Amino acid sequence: MATAAPTGNTPAGGAAAGAAAGAQQGNDQQGENQPKSPDAVNTNLEEISDWLTKIIVGVSLVELRKALAALEGAAELIAKSIGGTGQVSFAYALMLYFSISGFLGAYLLTRLYLQKAFSDASS
């Protein structure tokens, strides 16, 4: 029996990565001498999301073999639940689709609404 460990290939896993990436976008185009706009993202939040991104990438690179084995187990488990072992490719496609949609959704929500919430809170 295949058991699948929880992986980042869920809408929630993609959403967490998308939110971290969305919060990271700050005033990269502005020079140090120019004043920050009131709509700038909080620097502390940028640093935290940068650290989280580095940690996630580092752990992912170190634990790549275990992550691939967990992905394979999850794909086999999903394939069995949707019609048999011949559906493994479709299970991989489902995991990829929902990971990307979760990432994009959280990224857009973070960039569109979190920045506005910060500017409303500071004024």
KABELHU-V632646 format. One record per backbone hydrogen bond with DSSP energy under -1.0 kcal/mol. NH is the residue of the N-H (numbers start at 0). CO is the residue of the C=O. E is the energy in kcal/mol with one decimal. If there is no record, write none. Layout:
nh = {NH & NH}
co = {CO & CO}
e = {E & E}
//
This chain:
nh = {9 & 13 & 14 & 15 & 16 & 17 & 18 & 19 & 20 & 21 & 22 & 27 & 39 & 45 & 46 & 47 & 48 & 49 & 50 & 51 & 52 & 53 & 54 & 55 & 56 & 57 & 58 & 59 & 60 & 61 & 62 & 66 & 67 & 68 & 69 & 70 & 71 & 72 & 73 & 74 & 75 & 76 & 77 & 78 & 79 & 80 & 81 & 83 & 86 & 90 & 91 & 92 & 93 & 94 & 95 & 96 & 97 & 98 & 99 & 100 & 101 & 102 & 103 & 104 & 105 & 106 & 107 & 108 & 109 & 110 & 111 & 112 & 113 & 116 & 117 & 118 & 119 & 120 & 121}
co = {7 & 9 & 10 & 11 & 12 & 13 & 14 & 15 & 16 & 17 & 18 & 25 & 36 & 41 & 42 & 43 & 44 & 45 & 46 & 47 & 48 & 49 & 50 & 51 & 52 & 53 & 54 & 55 & 56 & 57 & 58 & 62 & 63 & 64 & 65 & 66 & 67 & 68 & 69 & 70 & 71 & 72 & 73 & 74 & 75 & 76 & 77 & 78 & 83 & 86 & 87 & 88 & 89 & 90 & 91 & 92 & 93 & 94 & 95 & 96 & 97 & 98 & 99 & 100 & 101 & 102 & 103 & 104 & 105 & 106 & 107 & 108 & 108 & 112 & 113 & 114 & 115 & 116 & 117}
e = {-1.4 & -2.7 & -2.3 & -2.2 & -1.8 & -2.5 & -2.6 & -2.0 & -2.3 & -2.5 & -2.1 & -1.1 & -1.7 & -1.8 & -2.4 & -2.4 & -2.5 & -2.2 & -2.6 & -2.6 & -2.2 & -2.3 & -2.6 & -2.8 & -2.5 & -2.6 & -2.9 & -2.2 & -2.3 & -2.1 & -2.7 & -2.4 & -2.7 & -2.1 & -2.3 & -2.5 & -2.4 & -2.3 & -2.5 & -2.7 & -2.3 & -2.2 & -2.7 & -2.6 & -2.2 & -1.5 & -1.1 & -1.8 & -1.7 & -2.2 & -2.4 & -2.3 & -2.4 & -2.3 & -2.5 & -2.7 & -2.5 & -1.9 & -2.4 & -2.7 & -2.0 & -2.3 & -2.9 & -2.4 & -2.4 & -2.6 & -2.6 & -2.4 & -2.5 & -2.6 & -2.7 & -2.4 & -1.0 & -2.3 & -2.3 & -2.1 & -2.5 & -2.2 & -1.8}
//
